[in-house]
């Protein structure tokens, strides 16, 4: 399956004097190792793969002299492979298991930049946050990797032509042909259940399944809860599991602001704050901060005490919620899927590189997301069905007069009353680059 990160990896390889070691991190099962091994096999003469979590012997060698000269000599002897600058890719996997391996990246950047090194970590954010690792600040390129986006899902389904038609309709603001619109919505509904974990996507596309998709998703959830116990104290693990399991209930509310009392009666920030931080740093959840004003700069108006939490994979959330293909097709009021739909959009926006914010006005109005396009706040309203009436968006527009607004729903493409209509299946087109064109045209008309 083709992943979006492949083009980034190739661009990294082609750098000359500016290239630094590359550090990729994200939640387990998002495809980091698979993508790096694929990259190594396709782009290099040879490669060496080091897993610091499973190979404690090689990890012990990194506890001593971590100068590049010594490490290259150790790796060559241990794996019986000559490491050639620019022609051999060195992969450090599960690097969070070795603080010294992480620190060595600094010295490779400073003393041996001719060697191509890529590191990956599933719980790197947790390790750095809790263990206060000697992080090589300014000496590595950092790339976050997420579950497969809807665009990547369509590529896995060999729907490149449909992708092109969707992109053309997005850029032209012209409706997609009805048959293609309905086809894309069906794919979207399938993706909501399947999610973006590569193993699940691959299994979903196989006709004669050896194992059912929901079994795979449950195995992933079990691996996540196992990590909570492995890398935390028993009491902290219980809190993290409870907070994680509460997300479906949190998103089912009309007001999806995270509420500690939904974890446990009497729950409060002082009890669950660290657990939530762990979930965020592990990549299992996405945090969406509340802003009180739709003004620039956006981050200045963030209320740190109010936020939403989303699952980092929509398929895992559907599994936790008990949503299936069968049940989804029998839900008459699609607005009942509001929280799940919102979570899907949060995942798509995150994969596009947007920090997540939402806006509320003293409890009287709420806009699901506020994204920054060239530093300008753009409101994004999310609807699960074709019913697009929104008093909250209207109030936001009246107060702040944004350059334009975006409404995401099951409706087709269009542009009316300075609101761009984006179908649910087309969120992947909402890159800052694509939306900047609307901002530029707005300025030209003023």
C-alpha beads as a LAMMPS data file, in Angstrom:
LAMMPS data file: protein, C-alpha beads

446 atoms
445 bonds

1 atom types
1 bond types

-500.0 500.0 xlo xhi
-500.0 500.0 ylo yhi
-500.0 500.0 zlo zhi

Masses

1 110.0

Atoms # bond

1 1 1 0.000 0.000 0.000
2 1 1 1.295 3.413 -0.945
3 1 1 1.683 5.860 1.928
4 1 1 1.955 9.635 1.809
5 1 1 5.180 9.517 3.827
6 1 1 6.999 7.850 0.934
7 1 1 7.437 11.115 -0.962
8 1 1 8.753 12.766 2.216
9 1 1 11.315 9.984 2.691
10 1 1 12.536 10.322 -0.890
11 1 1 12.856 14.081 -0.492
12 1 1 14.848 13.540 2.712
13 1 1 17.211 11.164 0.925
14 1 1 17.841 13.644 -1.900
15 1 1 19.027 16.371 0.500
16 1 1 22.699 17.180 0.382
17 1 1 24.387 19.271 3.050
18 1 1 21.124 20.079 4.851
19 1 1 20.121 16.502 5.617
20 1 1 19.961 15.470 9.296
21 1 1 18.985 12.117 10.820
22 1 1 15.230 11.608 10.489
23 1 1 13.056 10.785 13.496
24 1 1 9.584 9.373 12.844
25 1 1 7.133 8.775 15.626
26 1 1 3.484 7.929 16.071
27 1 1 1.205 5.385 17.682
28 1 1 1.809 1.670 17.328
29 1 1 0.494 -0.085 14.223
30 1 1 0.395 3.022 12.004
31 1 1 2.929 1.509 9.588
32 1 1 6.241 3.145 10.541
33 1 1 8.389 0.014 10.311
34 1 1 6.733 -1.226 7.121
35 1 1 7.216 2.124 5.367
36 1 1 10.861 2.395 6.428
37 1 1 11.715 -1.131 5.311
38 1 1 9.945 -0.548 1.990
39 1 1 11.905 2.694 1.571
40 1 1 15.179 0.929 2.394
41 1 1 14.586 -1.885 -0.100
42 1 1 13.544 0.434 -2.926
43 1 1 16.003 3.304 -2.481
44 1 1 19.243 1.838 -1.068
45 1 1 21.768 -0.824 -1.997
46 1 1 21.704 -2.266 1.519
47 1 1 20.164 -1.518 4.891
48 1 1 20.586 -2.479 8.525
49 1 1 17.560 -2.749 10.814
50 1 1 18.069 -2.372 14.583
51 1 1 15.184 -2.897 17.008
52 1 1 16.163 -1.597 20.441
53 1 1 13.100 -3.058 22.124
54 1 1 13.686 -6.660 21.066
55 1 1 17.505 -6.826 20.842
56 1 1 18.953 -6.049 24.253
57 1 1 22.460 -7.057 23.190
58 1 1 22.825 -4.359 20.551
59 1 1 21.157 -1.944 22.963
60 1 1 23.884 -2.648 25.523
61 1 1 26.583 -1.589 23.060
62 1 1 24.938 1.829 22.858
63 1 1 25.390 2.255 26.606
64 1 1 29.101 2.739 26.038
65 1 1 30.863 4.889 23.432
66 1 1 28.280 6.471 21.100
67 1 1 30.643 8.266 18.772
68 1 1 29.618 7.602 15.137
69 1 1 32.982 5.964 14.351
70 1 1 32.614 3.465 17.182
71 1 1 28.920 2.746 16.512
72 1 1 29.444 2.139 12.796
73 1 1 32.248 -0.304 13.655
74 1 1 30.029 -2.092 16.224
75 1 1 27.027 -2.313 13.877
76 1 1 29.125 -3.645 10.990
77 1 1 30.626 -6.384 13.146
78 1 1 27.332 -7.287 14.861
79 1 1 25.321 -7.600 11.626
80 1 1 28.166 -8.661 9.335
81 1 1 27.376 -5.913 6.862
82 1 1 29.503 -3.110 5.455
83 1 1 27.804 0.243 5.961
84 1 1 28.437 2.500 2.991
85 1 1 27.777 6.249 3.300
86 1 1 24.744 7.340 1.233
87 1 1 24.208 3.757 -0.023
88 1 1 23.252 1.976 3.198
89 1 1 20.221 3.019 5.245
90 1 1 20.515 2.585 9.006
91 1 1 17.148 2.096 10.738
92 1 1 16.865 2.569 14.496
93 1 1 13.442 1.172 15.451
94 1 1 11.734 1.491 18.839
95 1 1 14.392 4.061 19.678
96 1 1 12.510 5.103 22.813
97 1 1 13.900 1.928 24.422
98 1 1 17.439 3.356 24.291
99 1 1 18.168 6.859 25.525
100 1 1 21.770 6.569 24.348
101 1 1 20.696 5.614 20.820
102 1 1 18.506 8.694 20.728
103 1 1 21.398 10.844 21.964
104 1 1 23.707 9.362 19.300
105 1 1 21.679 11.032 16.563
106 1 1 23.171 14.371 17.601
107 1 1 26.697 13.095 16.993
108 1 1 25.807 11.573 13.646
109 1 1 24.426 14.981 12.621
110 1 1 27.552 16.807 13.781
111 1 1 30.315 14.357 12.928
112 1 1 29.075 11.874 10.324
113 1 1 26.308 13.403 8.232
114 1 1 27.325 11.224 5.276
115 1 1 25.509 8.295 6.915
116 1 1 21.776 8.012 6.261
117 1 1 19.940 7.266 9.515
118 1 1 16.201 7.012 10.146
119 1 1 14.837 6.385 13.623
120 1 1 11.309 5.433 14.637
121 1 1 9.528 5.190 17.964
122 1 1 6.029 4.192 19.016
123 1 1 6.150 5.658 22.511
124 1 1 8.889 8.208 21.962
125 1 1 6.715 11.098 23.087
126 1 1 6.002 9.313 26.385
127 1 1 9.655 8.439 26.958
128 1 1 10.910 11.954 26.289
129 1 1 8.158 13.543 28.365
130 1 1 8.502 11.273 31.389
131 1 1 12.152 10.229 31.393
132 1 1 13.570 13.630 30.420
133 1 1 15.720 12.085 27.700
134 1 1 18.626 14.020 26.253
135 1 1 16.666 14.863 23.121
136 1 1 18.824 15.941 20.128
137 1 1 17.101 19.298 19.674
138 1 1 17.934 20.902 16.333
139 1 1 19.944 17.864 15.242
140 1 1 17.148 15.760 13.722
141 1 1 14.261 16.212 11.350
142 1 1 11.011 15.147 13.023
143 1 1 8.082 13.632 11.143
144 1 1 4.848 12.512 12.762
145 1 1 3.167 9.513 11.167
146 1 1 -0.530 8.844 11.529
147 1 1 -2.940 6.072 10.492
148 1 1 -3.835 5.955 6.827
149 1 1 -5.897 8.965 5.786
150 1 1 -8.994 8.608 3.647
151 1 1 -6.899 9.555 0.615
152 1 1 -4.464 6.734 1.356
153 1 1 -7.422 4.409 1.875
154 1 1 -8.765 5.237 -1.595
155 1 1 -5.303 4.641 -3.062
156 1 1 -5.261 1.233 -1.379
157 1 1 -8.630 0.589 -3.053
158 1 1 -7.044 1.474 -6.450
159 1 1 -9.339 4.501 -6.837
160 1 1 -6.802 6.987 -8.210
161 1 1 -9.244 8.146 -10.892
162 1 1 -11.917 8.894 -8.282
163 1 1 -9.321 10.795 -6.248
164 1 1 -8.494 12.967 -9.255
165 1 1 -12.152 13.717 -9.924
166 1 1 -12.709 14.666 -6.272
167 1 1 -9.697 16.993 -6.319
168 1 1 -10.857 18.668 -9.537
169 1 1 -14.309 19.253 -8.030
170 1 1 -12.761 20.641 -4.841
171 1 1 -10.646 23.152 -6.744
172 1 1 -13.439 24.222 -9.087
173 1 1 -16.226 24.310 -6.459
174 1 1 -18.355 22.417 -8.966
175 1 1 -20.535 19.469 -7.866
176 1 1 -19.159 16.008 -8.477
177 1 1 -21.293 13.824 -10.755
178 1 1 -24.045 12.202 -8.684
179 1 1 -22.861 8.647 -9.328
180 1 1 -19.315 9.528 -8.235
181 1 1 -20.572 11.514 -5.250
182 1 1 -22.589 8.530 -4.016
183 1 1 -19.694 6.163 -4.712
184 1 1 -17.298 8.337 -2.708
185 1 1 -19.770 8.532 0.199
186 1 1 -19.967 4.738 0.292
187 1 1 -16.194 4.529 0.478
188 1 1 -16.272 7.112 3.264
189 1 1 -18.781 5.048 5.246
190 1 1 -16.610 1.955 4.824
191 1 1 -13.556 3.895 5.979
192 1 1 -15.356 5.077 9.111
193 1 1 -15.650 1.421 10.152
194 1 1 -12.324 0.144 8.827
195 1 1 -10.179 3.069 9.918
196 1 1 -6.609 3.724 8.887
197 1 1 -4.547 1.023 10.559
198 1 1 -2.661 -0.583 7.627
199 1 1 -3.134 -4.153 8.842
200 1 1 -6.895 -3.644 9.114
201 1 1 -7.133 -1.866 5.742
202 1 1 -5.157 -4.638 4.065
203 1 1 -7.367 -7.283 5.664
204 1 1 -10.553 -5.424 4.723
205 1 1 -9.586 -5.551 1.048
206 1 1 -9.140 -9.341 1.110
207 1 1 -12.185 -11.358 0.060
208 1 1 -11.385 -14.629 1.831
209 1 1 -10.525 -13.357 5.299
210 1 1 -8.581 -15.560 7.674
211 1 1 -9.343 -13.149 10.501
212 1 1 -12.184 -10.637 10.794
213 1 1 -11.477 -6.902 10.752
214 1 1 -13.047 -6.311 14.163
215 1 1 -10.764 -8.967 15.650
216 1 1 -7.738 -7.110 14.312
217 1 1 -8.989 -3.799 15.693
218 1 1 -9.561 -5.404 19.091
219 1 1 -6.013 -6.784 19.025
220 1 1 -4.702 -3.269 18.398
221 1 1 -6.757 -1.913 21.289
222 1 1 -5.381 -4.689 23.495
223 1 1 -1.817 -3.790 22.486
224 1 1 -2.510 -0.177 23.441
225 1 1 -3.870 -1.094 26.862
226 1 1 -0.917 -3.444 27.331
227 1 1 1.453 -0.503 26.717
228 1 1 -0.412 1.515 29.324
229 1 1 0.412 -1.170 31.881
230 1 1 3.949 -1.775 30.637
231 1 1 5.117 1.828 30.693
232 1 1 3.233 3.186 33.719
233 1 1 2.595 2.323 37.327
234 1 1 -0.466 0.162 38.030
235 1 1 -2.532 3.102 39.299
236 1 1 -1.562 5.374 36.402
237 1 1 -2.345 2.603 33.911
238 1 1 -5.859 2.212 35.325
239 1 1 -6.460 5.949 34.939
240 1 1 -5.136 5.992 31.375
241 1 1 -7.323 3.031 30.389
242 1 1 -10.400 4.626 31.943
243 1 1 -9.785 7.948 30.207
244 1 1 -9.181 6.202 26.872
245 1 1 -12.315 4.092 27.192
246 1 1 -14.405 7.178 27.959
247 1 1 -13.809 8.822 24.574
248 1 1 -16.883 7.303 22.828
249 1 1 -19.100 8.587 25.659
250 1 1 -17.381 11.980 25.598
251 1 1 -18.049 12.379 21.861
252 1 1 -21.630 11.150 22.096
253 1 1 -22.613 14.258 24.051
254 1 1 -24.005 17.326 22.332
255 1 1 -21.251 19.309 24.020
256 1 1 -18.140 17.263 23.261
257 1 1 -15.858 19.161 25.645
258 1 1 -13.890 16.600 27.656
259 1 1 -15.476 16.031 31.058
260 1 1 -13.578 14.206 33.789
261 1 1 -16.796 13.158 35.494
262 1 1 -17.569 10.894 32.521
263 1 1 -14.477 8.874 33.352
264 1 1 -15.599 8.348 36.911
265 1 1 -17.948 10.113 39.290
266 1 1 -15.921 12.765 41.052
267 1 1 -13.208 12.703 38.398
268 1 1 -11.127 15.873 38.055
269 1 1 -8.013 17.178 36.342
270 1 1 -5.773 16.569 39.335
271 1 1 -6.622 12.851 39.166
272 1 1 -6.558 12.264 35.421
273 1 1 -4.350 15.027 34.032
274 1 1 -1.206 12.868 33.856
275 1 1 -3.150 9.977 32.314
276 1 1 -4.459 12.215 29.554
277 1 1 -0.976 13.616 28.943
278 1 1 0.258 10.026 28.546
279 1 1 -2.439 9.278 25.971
280 1 1 -1.576 12.418 24.013
281 1 1 2.192 11.806 24.041
282 1 1 1.690 8.165 23.040
283 1 1 -0.239 9.258 19.956
284 1 1 -3.387 7.383 20.948
285 1 1 -5.525 10.504 21.179
286 1 1 -5.642 13.933 19.553
287 1 1 -6.173 17.026 21.658
288 1 1 -8.311 19.910 20.366
289 1 1 -7.953 23.124 22.355
290 1 1 -10.719 25.663 22.921
291 1 1 -10.241 29.259 21.791
292 1 1 -12.383 32.077 23.105
293 1 1 -11.913 34.474 20.174
294 1 1 -11.724 34.019 16.414
295 1 1 -8.821 36.430 16.147
296 1 1 -5.138 36.266 15.275
297 1 1 -2.868 34.833 16.465
298 1 1 -5.062 31.854 17.259
299 1 1 -2.942 30.250 19.990
300 1 1 -3.067 33.410 22.113
301 1 1 -6.773 32.844 22.767
302 1 1 -6.535 29.193 23.821
303 1 1 -8.245 28.247 27.078
304 1 1 -5.920 25.578 28.490
305 1 1 -8.583 24.281 30.888
306 1 1 -11.052 23.301 28.145
307 1 1 -10.377 20.809 25.374
308 1 1 -11.729 17.870 23.417
309 1 1 -10.090 14.486 22.919
310 1 1 -10.412 12.424 19.762
311 1 1 -9.214 8.915 19.014
312 1 1 -6.253 9.026 16.623
313 1 1 -7.864 6.340 14.438
314 1 1 -11.506 6.503 13.399
315 1 1 -11.766 2.723 12.992
316 1 1 -10.641 2.149 16.580
317 1 1 -13.248 4.658 17.778
318 1 1 -15.965 2.872 15.782
319 1 1 -14.841 -0.418 17.332
320 1 1 -14.994 1.094 20.827
321 1 1 -18.439 2.530 20.041
322 1 1 -19.825 -0.764 18.748
323 1 1 -20.464 0.708 15.291
324 1 1 -20.500 -1.785 12.412
325 1 1 -21.329 -1.718 8.704
326 1 1 -24.634 -3.358 9.533
327 1 1 -25.614 -0.869 12.232
328 1 1 -24.394 2.182 10.289
329 1 1 -26.636 1.363 7.342
330 1 1 -29.617 1.201 9.696
331 1 1 -29.116 4.533 11.413
332 1 1 -31.835 6.764 9.969
333 1 1 -30.768 9.969 11.698
334 1 1 -27.157 10.420 10.594
335 1 1 -26.760 13.275 13.080
336 1 1 -26.505 10.519 15.692
337 1 1 -23.048 9.971 14.202
338 1 1 -22.053 13.559 14.962
339 1 1 -19.227 12.741 17.385
340 1 1 -17.777 10.021 15.163
341 1 1 -17.958 12.302 12.131
342 1 1 -16.229 15.056 14.080
343 1 1 -13.505 12.589 15.095
344 1 1 -12.983 11.615 11.461
345 1 1 -12.473 15.260 10.469
346 1 1 -10.069 15.760 13.399
347 1 1 -7.951 12.865 12.117
348 1 1 -7.944 14.214 8.566
349 1 1 -7.014 17.746 9.652
350 1 1 -4.229 16.388 11.851
351 1 1 -2.790 14.388 8.963
352 1 1 -2.735 17.644 6.958
353 1 1 -0.641 19.272 9.663
354 1 1 -3.247 21.536 11.293
355 1 1 -3.149 22.130 15.058
356 1 1 -6.649 21.409 16.370
357 1 1 -8.779 24.189 17.873
358 1 1 -12.496 24.762 18.351
359 1 1 -14.410 27.906 19.279
360 1 1 -17.211 28.467 21.760
361 1 1 -19.027 31.580 22.855
362 1 1 -19.944 31.299 26.532
363 1 1 -21.840 28.107 25.888
364 1 1 -24.260 29.651 23.375
365 1 1 -22.478 28.677 20.154
366 1 1 -19.735 26.283 19.067
367 1 1 -17.793 25.875 15.829
368 1 1 -16.197 22.438 15.532
369 1 1 -12.781 23.488 14.231
370 1 1 -10.813 26.647 13.576
371 1 1 -7.885 26.148 11.215
372 1 1 -5.126 28.584 10.356
373 1 1 -4.613 29.456 6.683
374 1 1 -1.700 31.868 6.252
375 1 1 -2.226 32.772 9.897
376 1 1 -5.895 33.650 9.345
377 1 1 -8.554 31.762 11.377
378 1 1 -11.002 29.876 9.150
379 1 1 -14.089 28.290 10.774
380 1 1 -14.934 24.699 9.868
381 1 1 -18.397 23.343 10.639
382 1 1 -18.959 19.569 10.545
383 1 1 -22.303 17.899 9.829
384 1 1 -22.903 14.162 9.642
385 1 1 -25.787 14.438 7.159
386 1 1 -27.093 16.767 4.450
387 1 1 -28.732 19.010 7.043
388 1 1 -26.345 21.964 7.078
389 1 1 -28.236 24.559 9.088
390 1 1 -25.923 26.009 11.698
391 1 1 -26.701 28.858 14.055
392 1 1 -23.218 28.606 15.568
393 1 1 -21.405 29.143 12.283
394 1 1 -23.692 32.064 11.479
395 1 1 -22.880 33.642 14.832
396 1 1 -19.155 33.179 14.293
397 1 1 -19.350 34.774 10.842
398 1 1 -21.351 37.697 12.216
399 1 1 -18.796 38.313 14.977
400 1 1 -15.515 37.865 13.125
401 1 1 -16.263 38.153 9.384
402 1 1 -13.733 35.498 8.315
403 1 1 -12.267 35.559 4.799
404 1 1 -14.410 32.484 4.084
405 1 1 -15.905 29.537 5.963
406 1 1 -16.035 25.795 5.359
407 1 1 -18.936 23.443 5.919
408 1 1 -18.217 19.698 5.791
409 1 1 -21.201 17.395 5.257
410 1 1 -22.708 14.776 2.971
411 1 1 -23.690 17.518 0.541
412 1 1 -21.873 17.936 -2.759
413 1 1 -19.296 20.622 -3.556
414 1 1 -20.347 24.229 -3.835
415 1 1 -19.602 27.784 -2.769
416 1 1 -22.426 30.012 -1.564
417 1 1 -22.656 32.972 0.825
418 1 1 -18.877 32.827 1.214
419 1 1 -19.149 29.267 2.584
420 1 1 -17.263 26.495 0.814
421 1 1 -19.159 23.203 0.874
422 1 1 -16.828 20.222 1.212
423 1 1 -18.180 16.648 1.152
424 1 1 -16.990 14.404 3.969
425 1 1 -14.897 12.355 1.572
426 1 1 -12.916 15.400 0.371
427 1 1 -11.407 16.750 3.602
428 1 1 -7.970 15.531 2.486
429 1 1 -7.989 18.341 -0.094
430 1 1 -8.164 21.022 2.604
431 1 1 -4.436 21.656 2.615
432 1 1 -3.209 25.105 3.546
433 1 1 -1.868 25.432 0.017
434 1 1 -5.240 24.675 -1.590
435 1 1 -7.154 26.976 0.740
436 1 1 -4.642 29.808 0.349
437 1 1 -6.005 30.327 -3.148
438 1 1 -9.407 31.230 -1.697
439 1 1 -7.734 33.626 0.706
440 1 1 -5.793 35.284 -2.104
441 1 1 -8.898 35.688 -4.269
442 1 1 -10.722 37.213 -1.314
443 1 1 -7.965 39.808 -0.918
444 1 1 -8.015 40.619 -4.634
445 1 1 -11.758 41.298 -4.478
446 1 1 -11.494 43.654 -1.527

Bonds

1 1 1 2
2 1 2 3
3 1 3 4
4 1 4 5
5 1 5 6
6 1 6 7
7 1 7 8
8 1 8 9
9 1 9 10
10 1 10 11
11 1 11 12
12 1 12 13
13 1 13 14
14 1 14 15
15 1 15 16
16 1 16 17
17 1 17 18
18 1 18 19
19 1 19 20
20 1 20 21
21 1 21 22
22 1 22 23
23 1 23 24
24 1 24 25
25 1 25 26
26 1 26 27
27 1 27 28
28 1 28 29
29 1 29 30
30 1 30 31
31 1 31 32
32 1 32 33
33 1 33 34
34 1 34 35
35 1 35 36
36 1 36 37
37 1 37 38
38 1 38 39
39 1 39 40
40 1 40 41
41 1 41 42
42 1 42 43
43 1 43 44
44 1 44 45
45 1 45 46
46 1 46 47
47 1 47 48
48 1 48 49
49 1 49 50
50 1 50 51
51 1 51 52
52 1 52 53
53 1 53 54
54 1 54 55
55 1 55 56
56 1 56 57
57 1 57 58
58 1 58 59
59 1 59 60
60 1 60 61
61 1 61 62
62 1 62 63
63 1 63 64
64 1 64 65
65 1 65 66
66 1 66 67
67 1 67 68
68 1 68 69
69 1 69 70
70 1 70 71
71 1 71 72
72 1 72 73
73 1 73 74
74 1 74 75
75 1 75 76
76 1 76 77
77 1 77 78
78 1 78 79
79 1 79 80
80 1 80 81
81 1 81 82
82 1 82 83
83 1 83 84
84 1 84 85
85 1 85 86
86 1 86 87
87 1 87 88
88 1 88 89
89 1 89 90
90 1 90 91
91 1 91 92
92 1 92 93
93 1 93 94
94 1 94 95
95 1 95 96
96 1 96 97
97 1 97 98
98 1 98 99
99 1 99 100
100 1 100 101
101 1 101 102
102 1 102 103
103 1 103 104
104 1 104 105
105 1 105 106
106 1 106 107
107 1 107 108
108 1 108 109
109 1 109 110
110 1 110 111
111 1 111 112
112 1 112 113
113 1 113 114
114 1 114 115
115 1 115 116
116 1 116 117
117 1 117 118
118 1 118 119
119 1 119 120
120 1 120 121
121 1 121 122
122 1 122 123
123 1 123 124
124 1 124 125
125 1 125 126
126 1 126 127
127 1 127 128
128 1 128 129
129 1 129 130
130 1 130 131
131 1 131 132
132 1 132 133
133 1 133 134
134 1 134 135
135 1 135 136
136 1 136 137
137 1 137 138
138 1 138 139
139 1 139 140
140 1 140 141
141 1 141 142
142 1 142 143
143 1 143 144
144 1 144 145
145 1 145 146
146 1 146 147
147 1 147 148
148 1 148 149
149 1 149 150
150 1 150 151
151 1 151 152
152 1 152 153
153 1 153 154
154 1 154 155
155 1 155 156
156 1 156 157
157 1 157 158
158 1 158 159
159 1 159 160
160 1 160 161
161 1 161 162
162 1 162 163
163 1 163 164
164 1 164 165
165 1 165 166
166 1 166 167
167 1 167 168
168 1 168 169
169 1 169 170
170 1 170 171
171 1 171 172
172 1 172 173
173 1 173 174
174 1 174 175
175 1 175 176
176 1 176 177
177 1 177 178
178 1 178 179
179 1 179 180
180 1 180 181
181 1 181 182
182 1 182 183
183 1 183 184
184 1 184 185
185 1 185 186
186 1 186 187
187 1 187 188
188 1 188 189
189 1 189 190
190 1 190 191
191 1 191 192
192 1 192 193
193 1 193 194
194 1 194 195
195 1 195 196
196 1 196 197
197 1 197 198
198 1 198 199
199 1 199 200
200 1 200 201
201 1 201 202
202 1 202 203
203 1 203 204
204 1 204 205
205 1 205 206
206 1 206 207
207 1 207 208
208 1 208 209
209 1 209 210
210 1 210 211
211 1 211 212
212 1 212 213
213 1 213 214
214 1 214 215
215 1 215 216
216 1 216 217
217 1 217 218
218 1 218 219
219 1 219 220
220 1 220 221
221 1 221 222
222 1 222 223
223 1 223 224
224 1 224 225
225 1 225 226
226 1 226 227
227 1 227 228
228 1 228 229
229 1 229 230
230 1 230 231
231 1 231 232
232 1 232 233
233 1 233 234
234 1 234 235
235 1 235 236
236 1 236 237
237 1 237 238
238 1 238 239
239 1 239 240
240 1 240 241
241 1 241 242
242 1 242 243
243 1 243 244
244 1 244 245
245 1 245 246
246 1 246 247
247 1 247 248
248 1 248 249
249 1 249 250
250 1 250 251
251 1 251 252
252 1 252 253
253 1 253 254
254 1 254 255
255 1 255 256
256 1 256 257
257 1 257 258
258 1 258 259
259 1 259 260
260 1 260 261
261 1 261 262
262 1 262 263
263 1 263 264
264 1 264 265
265 1 265 266
266 1 266 267
267 1 267 268
268 1 268 269
269 1 269 270
270 1 270 271
271 1 271 272
272 1 272 273
273 1 273 274
274 1 274 275
275 1 275 276
276 1 276 277
277 1 277 278
278 1 278 279
279 1 279 280
280 1 280 281
281 1 281 282
282 1 282 283
283 1 283 284
284 1 284 285
285 1 285 286
286 1 286 287
287 1 287 288
288 1 288 289
289 1 289 290
290 1 290 291
291 1 291 292
292 1 292 293
293 1 293 294
294 1 294 295
295 1 295 296
296 1 296 297
297 1 297 298
298 1 298 299
299 1 299 300
300 1 300 301
301 1 301 302
302 1 302 303
303 1 303 304
304 1 304 305
305 1 305 306
306 1 306 307
307 1 307 308
308 1 308 309
309 1 309 310
310 1 310 311
311 1 311 312
312 1 312 313
313 1 313 314
314 1 314 315
315 1 315 316
316 1 316 317
317 1 317 318
318 1 318 319
319 1 319 320
320 1 320 321
321 1 321 322
322 1 322 323
323 1 323 324
324 1 324 325
325 1 325 326
326 1 326 327
327 1 327 328
328 1 328 329
329 1 329 330
330 1 330 331
331 1 331 332
332 1 332 333
333 1 333 334
334 1 334 335
335 1 335 336
336 1 336 337
337 1 337 338
338 1 338 339
339 1 339 340
340 1 340 341
341 1 341 342
342 1 342 343
343 1 343 344
344 1 344 345
345 1 345 346
346 1 346 347
347 1 347 348
348 1 348 349
349 1 349 350
350 1 350 351
351 1 351 352
352 1 352 353
353 1 353 354
354 1 354 355
355 1 355 356
356 1 356 357
357 1 357 358
358 1 358 359
359 1 359 360
360 1 360 361
361 1 361 362
362 1 362 363
363 1 363 364
364 1 364 365
365 1 365 366
366 1 366 367
367 1 367 368
368 1 368 369
369 1 369 370
370 1 370 371
371 1 371 372
372 1 372 373
373 1 373 374
374 1 374 375
375 1 375 376
376 1 376 377
377 1 377 378
378 1 378 379
379 1 379 380
380 1 380 381
381 1 381 382
382 1 382 383
383 1 383 384
384 1 384 385
385 1 385 386
386 1 386 387
387 1 387 388
388 1 388 389
389 1 389 390
390 1 390 391
391 1 391 392
392 1 392 393
393 1 393 394
394 1 394 395
395 1 395 396
396 1 396 397
397 1 397 398
398 1 398 399
399 1 399 400
400 1 400 401
401 1 401 402
402 1 402 403
403 1 403 404
404 1 404 405
405 1 405 406
406 1 406 407
407 1 407 408
408 1 408 409
409 1 409 410
410 1 410 411
411 1 411 412
412 1 412 413
413 1 413 414
414 1 414 415
415 1 415 416
416 1 416 417
417 1 417 418
418 1 418 419
419 1 419 420
420 1 420 421
421 1 421 422
422 1 422 423
423 1 423 424
424 1 424 425
425 1 425 426
426 1 426 427
427 1 427 428
428 1 428 429
429 1 429 430
430 1 430 431
431 1 431 432
432 1 432 433
433 1 433 434
434 1 434 435
435 1 435 436
436 1 436 437
437 1 437 438
438 1 438 439
439 1 439 440
440 1 440 441
441 1 441 442
442 1 442 443
443 1 443 444
444 1 444 445
445 1 445 446
